[in-house]
């Protein structure tokens, strides 16, 4: 595909369509974390559908729907400011969000049918936000609608991660889609209720001893490490690393299960995320060449929605992800069968299972925030499942979503998270795509480790 450039119109500030409350809303202790002080990028690809006649200009319809959606999600039109003790709050000023209309002399088929990560020329579909790691005093949401030659279009978004996690982001996008379809109001009413995820006072806090132990150990393994430490991911600058995407078909997943999941009644309950996280964690650890006695850790994102059901109501769009950690040694992880790694992944998910344990995690958040943005544990692998966050519900009626996800461009400089996407090909077949960031030599070894595992499936 030849290179192209999007022709962007001047950015516009889109304010709520009607007057909204002027107030200050503190963020929760889950929202207010240094790692979330960034603009999270996303791309969504749409093709015209025959069910309803399209508007004359899709960008105009989406911009009008965005203004209407901000009436319901009015904090998104405000600005963040810092309170004492570095706590964040949103000033609901109604200043608005950034909207850009663009065109590109390219067809959807030139981008892939359908587009797959890492998404070609992704930067052309995103607004220029400056430093994505600066969120205080800036608009909290940016949207670019790029119209293609074939009538298809691409929506590029950047949202302040302090305001919403992936589930909340797609809830907000779904509200825009609902209104662009002609609905009178969003199908899901938004709920703020950030007080649900506040740490208890120091006197009332009851941090689980297991969590406190992990925190104390992580603190001793911060980025201020000895020169003889073997964590390549800390020593090599991110700009010297490469991000690649690994595709797994339904057949691949079936073969992985057949050869690596124990044949018992629990086998069918091993999710694709658990299986692929175990596989990539073990392969990555082997590629990085850690000493056999070195402690390695896995951190995963666990959604509290459905787990804290007595508290979280439908419509909550703030951050509701907890990040439990499990640890082992590099030797144990790499020498034992993949079944062992799967058990560890399942174990870490079970850490956040009761309301008291989730509240205990919240009580730990002020301690983590106090460590600041330099708190960077070593030999940590972080995995995040974004396959089921609501993106498939983005249907305008006059345009159908055919793909999307998190592009590699625009990611925070230190974002080493491995993301799991769901994609479909032109035949409708499902694929899971897993991202990986590693230095080039280690990426080559990682690819060999993965290929070796897949080759065993064919020769067993």
C-alpha positions as CSV (number, residue, x, y, z in Angstrom):
1,X,0.0,0.0,0.0
2,X,1.4,3.4,-0.9
3,X,1.8,6.0,1.8
4,X,-0.9,8.5,2.4
5,X,-1.6,11.5,4.7
6,X,-4.9,12.5,6.2
7,X,-6.1,16.0,5.4
8,X,-7.3,17.4,8.7
9,X,-9.6,20.4,9.3
10,X,-8.9,22.7,12.2
11,X,-9.6,21.1,15.6
12,X,-12.9,22.1,17.2
13,X,-13.9,22.3,20.8
14,X,-17.2,20.5,21.1
15,X,-19.1,21.5,24.3
16,X,-22.2,19.8,25.7
17,X,-25.3,20.5,23.6
18,X,-27.1,22.0,26.6
19,X,-26.1,23.5,30.0
20,X,-24.6,21.0,32.4
21,X,-23.7,21.2,36.2
22,X,-20.7,23.1,37.3
23,X,-19.1,21.2,40.1
24,X,-15.9,19.4,41.2
25,X,-15.8,15.6,41.3
26,X,-12.9,13.8,43.0
27,X,-11.6,10.7,41.2
28,X,-11.5,7.4,42.9
29,X,-8.4,5.8,44.2
30,X,-8.5,3.4,41.2
31,X,-8.8,6.3,38.8
32,X,-6.1,8.3,40.4
33,X,-3.0,6.3,39.7
34,X,0.2,7.5,38.0
35,X,0.0,4.8,35.3
36,X,-3.4,6.1,34.2
37,X,-2.3,9.7,33.8
38,X,-2.2,9.3,30.1
39,X,-4.4,9.5,27.0
40,X,-5.3,6.0,25.9
41,X,-5.5,5.6,22.1
42,X,-8.0,3.6,20.1
43,X,-9.1,3.0,16.5
44,X,-12.5,1.8,15.2
45,X,-13.1,1.0,11.5
46,X,-16.6,1.3,9.9
47,X,-18.0,0.3,6.6
48,X,-21.3,1.6,5.2
49,X,-24.3,-0.7,5.8
50,X,-27.5,-1.1,3.8
51,X,-29.9,-1.2,6.7
52,X,-30.4,2.6,6.9
53,X,-29.5,5.5,4.6
54,X,-26.4,7.2,5.8
55,X,-26.2,10.9,6.6
56,X,-24.8,13.2,4.0
57,X,-21.6,13.6,6.1
58,X,-21.0,11.0,8.8
59,X,-18.5,13.4,10.6
60,X,-21.3,16.0,11.1
61,X,-23.6,13.4,12.5
62,X,-21.0,12.0,14.9
63,X,-20.0,15.5,16.0
64,X,-23.6,16.4,16.8
65,X,-24.0,13.1,18.7
66,X,-20.8,13.8,20.6
67,X,-22.2,17.2,21.8
68,X,-25.4,15.5,22.9
69,X,-23.5,12.6,24.7
70,X,-21.6,15.2,26.7
71,X,-24.8,16.3,28.3
72,X,-25.0,12.9,30.0
73,X,-21.2,12.5,30.4
74,X,-20.6,16.1,31.3
75,X,-17.5,15.4,33.5
76,X,-15.7,14.4,30.2
77,X,-16.1,18.0,29.0
78,X,-14.2,19.3,32.1
79,X,-10.5,19.5,33.0
80,X,-8.5,17.7,35.6
81,X,-6.8,19.6,38.5
82,X,-4.6,18.4,41.3
83,X,-5.8,18.5,44.9
84,X,-3.6,18.4,48.0
85,X,-1.5,15.3,48.4
86,X,-1.5,14.9,44.6
87,X,-5.1,13.7,44.4
88,X,-6.9,14.4,41.2
89,X,-10.4,15.8,40.7
90,X,-12.3,16.8,37.6
91,X,-13.6,20.4,37.3
92,X,-16.9,20.1,35.4
93,X,-16.4,23.3,33.4
94,X,-18.2,22.3,30.2
95,X,-15.2,23.5,28.2
96,X,-15.6,20.6,25.8
97,X,-13.6,18.0,24.0
98,X,-11.6,18.1,20.8
99,X,-13.1,17.0,17.5
100,X,-11.3,16.8,14.1
101,X,-12.8,16.0,10.7
102,X,-10.4,14.5,8.2
103,X,-10.3,12.9,4.7
104,X,-7.8,10.4,3.3
105,X,-7.3,9.2,-0.3
106,X,-7.4,5.6,0.6
107,X,-9.9,2.8,0.6
108,X,-10.7,0.4,3.4
109,X,-9.3,-2.5,1.4
110,X,-5.9,-0.7,1.3
111,X,-5.9,-0.9,5.1
112,X,-6.6,-4.6,5.3
113,X,-9.9,-6.5,5.0
114,X,-10.6,-6.1,7.8
115,X,-7.8,-4.0,9.4
116,X,-5.7,-5.9,11.9
117,X,-3.2,-4.7,14.5
118,X,-0.8,-2.9,14.4
119,X,-3.0,-1.0,11.9
120,X,-1.4,0.6,8.9
121,X,-0.6,4.3,9.1
122,X,-2.5,4.5,12.4
123,X,-1.0,7.9,13.3
124,X,-3.0,9.4,10.4
125,X,-6.3,8.6,12.1
126,X,-5.5,10.1,15.4
127,X,-5.5,13.7,16.7
128,X,-2.2,15.5,17.6
129,X,-2.5,15.6,21.4
130,X,1.1,16.7,22.2
131,X,2.5,14.8,25.1
132,X,0.0,12.0,25.8
133,X,1.4,11.7,29.3
134,X,0.2,15.2,30.3
135,X,-3.5,15.2,31.3
136,X,-3.9,18.0,33.8
137,X,-5.5,21.1,32.3
138,X,-6.0,19.4,28.9
139,X,-9.2,18.2,27.2
140,X,-10.1,14.7,28.4
141,X,-11.2,13.3,25.1
142,X,-10.1,13.7,21.5
143,X,-11.9,12.3,18.5
144,X,-10.9,12.3,14.8
145,X,-13.3,11.0,12.1
146,X,-11.5,10.3,8.9
147,X,-13.6,9.8,5.8
148,X,-12.2,7.3,3.2
149,X,-12.7,7.3,-0.6
150,X,-14.9,4.2,-0.5
151,X,-17.5,5.8,1.9
152,X,-16.0,4.0,4.9
153,X,-14.6,5.9,7.8
154,X,-12.2,5.5,10.8
155,X,-12.8,6.9,14.3
156,X,-9.7,7.6,16.2
157,X,-10.0,8.4,19.9
158,X,-7.7,9.4,22.8
159,X,-9.3,9.4,26.2
160,X,-7.8,10.3,29.6
161,X,-7.4,6.9,31.3
162,X,-8.1,8.5,34.7
163,X,-11.7,9.1,33.5
164,X,-12.6,5.6,32.2
165,X,-11.2,2.1,31.7
166,X,-11.8,0.2,28.4
167,X,-15.3,-0.8,29.5
168,X,-16.2,2.8,30.4
169,X,-14.6,4.1,27.2
170,X,-16.8,1.8,25.0
171,X,-19.8,2.7,27.1
172,X,-19.2,6.4,26.2
173,X,-18.6,5.6,22.5
174,X,-21.8,3.5,22.5
175,X,-23.7,6.5,23.8
176,X,-22.3,8.6,20.9
177,X,-23.3,5.8,18.4
178,X,-26.8,5.6,20.0
179,X,-27.4,9.3,19.5
180,X,-26.0,9.3,16.0
181,X,-28.5,6.6,15.2
182,X,-31.4,9.0,16.2
183,X,-32.1,7.6,19.6
184,X,-33.5,10.2,22.1
185,X,-30.9,9.3,24.7
186,X,-28.1,6.7,25.3
187,X,-29.3,3.2,25.9
188,X,-27.2,3.1,29.1
189,X,-27.4,5.9,31.5
190,X,-24.0,6.9,32.9
191,X,-23.2,6.6,36.6
192,X,-20.3,8.4,38.3
193,X,-20.2,7.0,41.9
194,X,-16.4,7.1,42.2
195,X,-16.8,7.0,45.9
196,X,-17.2,3.2,45.6
197,X,-13.5,2.8,44.9
198,X,-12.0,4.9,47.7
199,X,-9.4,3.7,50.2
200,X,-10.5,3.6,53.8
201,X,-8.8,6.0,56.2
202,X,-5.5,4.9,57.6
203,X,-7.1,4.0,60.9
204,X,-9.7,1.9,59.2
205,X,-7.6,0.3,56.5
206,X,-7.1,-3.4,56.7
207,X,-4.5,-4.3,54.1
208,X,-4.4,-8.0,53.4
209,X,-1.1,-9.3,54.6
210,X,-0.5,-11.1,51.3
211,X,-1.0,-7.8,49.4
212,X,1.3,-6.0,51.9
213,X,4.0,-8.6,51.4
214,X,3.9,-8.3,47.6
215,X,4.0,-4.5,47.9
216,X,7.0,-4.6,50.2
217,X,8.8,-7.0,47.9
218,X,8.0,-4.9,44.8
219,X,9.3,-1.8,46.5
220,X,12.6,-3.5,47.0
221,X,12.7,-4.3,43.2
222,X,12.1,-0.8,41.9
223,X,13.8,0.7,38.9
224,X,16.7,1.9,41.1
225,X,18.4,-1.5,40.7
226,X,21.9,-2.7,40.9
227,X,24.0,-2.8,37.8
228,X,24.3,-6.6,38.0
229,X,20.5,-7.1,37.8
230,X,19.4,-9.1,34.7
231,X,16.2,-7.3,33.8
232,X,16.6,-6.3,30.2
233,X,13.2,-4.7,30.1
234,X,14.4,-2.1,32.6
235,X,17.9,-1.5,31.1
236,X,17.0,-1.2,27.4
237,X,15.3,2.1,26.3
238,X,11.8,1.5,25.0
239,X,12.6,3.3,21.8
240,X,15.1,0.4,21.1
241,X,12.4,-2.2,21.4
242,X,9.9,-3.6,18.9
243,X,6.2,-4.3,19.3
244,X,4.9,-7.3,17.4
245,X,1.4,-9.0,17.2
246,X,0.8,-12.7,17.3
247,X,-2.3,-14.1,15.7
248,X,-4.1,-17.3,17.0
249,X,-7.0,-18.9,15.1
250,X,-9.7,-20.9,16.6
251,X,-7.9,-24.0,15.3
252,X,-4.7,-22.8,17.1
253,X,-6.6,-22.4,20.3
254,X,-8.1,-25.9,20.0
255,X,-4.7,-27.4,19.5
256,X,-3.2,-25.6,22.4
257,X,-6.0,-26.8,24.6
258,X,-5.6,-30.4,23.3
259,X,-1.9,-30.6,24.0
260,X,-1.4,-28.3,27.0
261,X,-4.6,-28.2,29.1
262,X,-5.1,-31.2,31.4
263,X,-7.8,-33.6,30.4
264,X,-10.1,-33.2,33.4
265,X,-13.4,-31.6,34.2
266,X,-11.7,-28.2,34.7
267,X,-10.1,-28.2,31.2
268,X,-13.1,-26.7,29.5
269,X,-13.0,-23.8,32.0
270,X,-9.6,-22.6,31.0
271,X,-10.2,-19.4,29.1
272,X,-8.3,-18.2,26.0
273,X,-6.8,-15.4,28.1
274,X,-5.5,-17.7,30.7
275,X,-4.0,-20.1,28.1
276,X,-2.4,-17.4,26.0
277,X,-1.2,-15.4,29.0
278,X,0.5,-18.6,30.4
279,X,2.1,-19.3,27.0
280,X,3.4,-15.8,26.4
281,X,4.6,-15.3,30.0
282,X,6.6,-18.5,29.9
283,X,8.0,-17.8,26.4
284,X,8.8,-14.2,27.3
285,X,10.6,-15.2,30.5
286,X,12.7,-17.7,28.5
287,X,13.5,-15.1,25.9
288,X,14.7,-12.6,28.5
289,X,17.1,-15.1,29.9
290,X,16.5,-14.5,33.6
291,X,18.5,-16.6,36.0
292,X,16.7,-19.7,37.2
293,X,16.4,-18.4,40.8
294,X,15.2,-14.9,39.8
295,X,11.7,-14.0,40.9
296,X,9.4,-13.3,38.0
297,X,5.9,-11.8,38.3
298,X,2.7,-11.7,36.4
299,X,0.2,-8.9,36.7
300,X,-3.2,-9.1,35.1
301,X,-6.2,-6.8,34.9
302,X,-9.4,-8.2,36.6
303,X,-12.7,-6.4,36.0
304,X,-14.6,-5.8,39.3
305,X,-17.9,-5.5,37.3
306,X,-19.9,-8.6,38.1
307,X,-17.5,-9.4,41.0
308,X,-18.5,-6.5,43.2
309,X,-22.1,-6.7,41.9
310,X,-23.6,-5.5,45.1
311,X,-22.0,-2.2,44.6
312,X,-21.3,-1.5,41.0
313,X,-24.4,-0.6,39.0
314,X,-24.8,-0.8,35.3
315,X,-23.6,2.4,33.7
316,X,-20.5,2.9,35.9
317,X,-17.8,4.1,33.5
318,X,-14.9,4.8,35.8
319,X,-11.9,2.5,36.3
320,X,-13.0,-0.8,37.9
321,X,-9.9,-2.9,37.1
322,X,-7.9,-4.5,39.9
323,X,-4.4,-5.7,39.1
324,X,-3.4,-8.8,41.2
325,X,0.1,-10.2,41.0
326,X,1.4,-13.8,41.2
327,X,5.1,-14.7,41.4
328,X,7.4,-17.7,40.9
329,X,11.0,-18.3,39.8
330,X,12.1,-18.2,36.2
331,X,13.4,-21.7,36.6
332,X,10.1,-23.0,37.8
333,X,8.1,-21.2,35.1
334,X,10.2,-22.3,32.2
335,X,11.2,-25.9,33.3
336,X,7.7,-27.1,34.2
337,X,4.9,-27.9,31.7
338,X,2.7,-25.1,30.5
339,X,0.0,-26.6,32.7
340,X,1.9,-25.1,35.7
341,X,1.9,-21.6,34.2
342,X,-1.9,-21.9,33.5
343,X,-2.5,-22.8,37.2
344,X,-0.5,-19.7,38.2
345,X,-2.6,-17.5,35.9
346,X,-5.8,-19.0,37.3
347,X,-4.5,-18.5,40.8
348,X,-3.8,-14.8,40.4
349,X,-7.4,-14.3,39.1
350,X,-8.7,-15.9,42.3
351,X,-6.9,-13.3,44.5
352,X,-9.6,-10.7,43.8
353,X,-12.7,-12.8,44.5
354,X,-14.3,-11.2,47.6
355,X,-15.4,-7.7,48.4
356,X,-13.1,-7.5,51.4
357,X,-10.0,-8.4,49.3
358,X,-11.0,-5.8,46.7
359,X,-11.4,-3.2,49.4
360,X,-8.0,-4.3,50.9
361,X,-6.5,-3.6,47.5
362,X,-8.0,-0.2,47.5
363,X,-6.5,0.6,50.9
364,X,-3.1,-0.1,49.3
365,X,-3.6,2.4,46.5
366,X,-2.5,5.5,48.4
367,X,0.8,3.8,49.2
368,X,1.3,3.0,45.5
369,X,0.4,6.6,44.5
370,X,2.9,8.0,47.0
371,X,5.7,6.1,45.2
372,X,5.0,8.3,42.1
373,X,5.6,7.5,38.5
374,X,9.1,6.1,39.1
375,X,7.7,3.0,40.9
376,X,8.6,0.4,38.3
377,X,8.9,-3.2,39.5
378,X,11.3,-5.5,37.7
379,X,10.7,-8.8,35.9
380,X,7.0,-8.0,35.8
381,X,4.8,-9.2,32.9
382,X,1.5,-7.4,32.5
383,X,-1.4,-8.7,30.5
384,X,-4.7,-7.1,29.7
385,X,-7.8,-8.7,28.0
386,X,-9.7,-6.2,25.8
387,X,-11.6,-8.8,23.8
388,X,-15.0,-8.3,25.6
389,X,-15.2,-4.6,26.4
390,X,-18.2,-3.7,24.3
391,X,-16.7,-2.7,21.0
392,X,-18.8,-5.1,19.0
393,X,-21.9,-3.1,20.0
394,X,-20.7,0.0,18.1
395,X,-23.3,-0.2,15.3
396,X,-24.6,3.0,13.7
397,X,-27.2,1.1,11.6
398,X,-26.0,3.1,8.6
399,X,-22.4,2.0,9.2
400,X,-21.1,-1.3,10.7
401,X,-17.9,-1.8,12.8
402,X,-15.5,-4.2,11.0
403,X,-12.6,-4.0,13.4
404,X,-10.5,-1.9,15.7
405,X,-8.4,-1.9,18.9
406,X,-5.4,-0.2,20.5
407,X,-2.8,0.9,17.9
408,X,0.9,0.6,18.6
409,X,1.4,4.3,17.8
410,X,0.7,6.7,20.6
411,X,1.2,4.2,23.4
412,X,2.8,5.6,26.5
413,X,6.5,5.3,26.3
414,X,6.7,2.8,29.2
415,X,3.6,0.8,28.2
416,X,4.9,-2.8,28.1
417,X,1.5,-4.3,28.6
418,X,0.5,-7.3,26.4
419,X,-3.0,-6.7,25.0
420,X,-5.4,-9.4,23.8
421,X,-7.7,-8.3,21.0
422,X,-10.5,-10.1,19.1
423,X,-10.5,-9.7,15.3
424,X,-12.4,-11.3,12.4
425,X,-11.3,-11.8,8.8
426,X,-13.5,-11.2,5.7
427,X,-15.1,-14.6,6.2
428,X,-16.2,-13.8,9.7
429,X,-13.6,-16.2,11.3
430,X,-12.5,-15.1,14.8
431,X,-8.8,-14.6,15.7
432,X,-7.1,-13.6,18.9
433,X,-4.3,-11.1,18.5
434,X,-1.7,-10.7,21.3
435,X,0.7,-7.8,21.4
436,X,4.3,-8.1,22.7
437,X,7.0,-5.5,23.3
438,X,10.6,-6.7,23.6
439,X,14.1,-5.7,22.5
440,X,14.8,-7.1,19.0
441,X,17.2,-9.9,20.0
442,X,14.8,-11.1,22.7
443,X,11.8,-10.8,20.3
444,X,13.6,-13.2,17.9
445,X,14.0,-15.7,20.7
446,X,10.4,-15.2,21.9
447,X,9.2,-16.0,18.4
448,X,11.2,-19.2,18.4
449,X,9.8,-20.2,21.8
450,X,6.3,-19.7,20.5
451,X,6.9,-21.5,17.3
452,X,8.5,-24.4,19.2
453,X,5.3,-24.8,21.3
454,X,3.1,-24.7,18.2
455,X,5.4,-27.2,16.3
456,X,5.0,-29.7,19.2
457,X,1.3,-29.6,18.5
458,X,1.9,-30.8,15.0
459,X,4.4,-33.5,15.8
460,X,2.8,-35.0,18.9
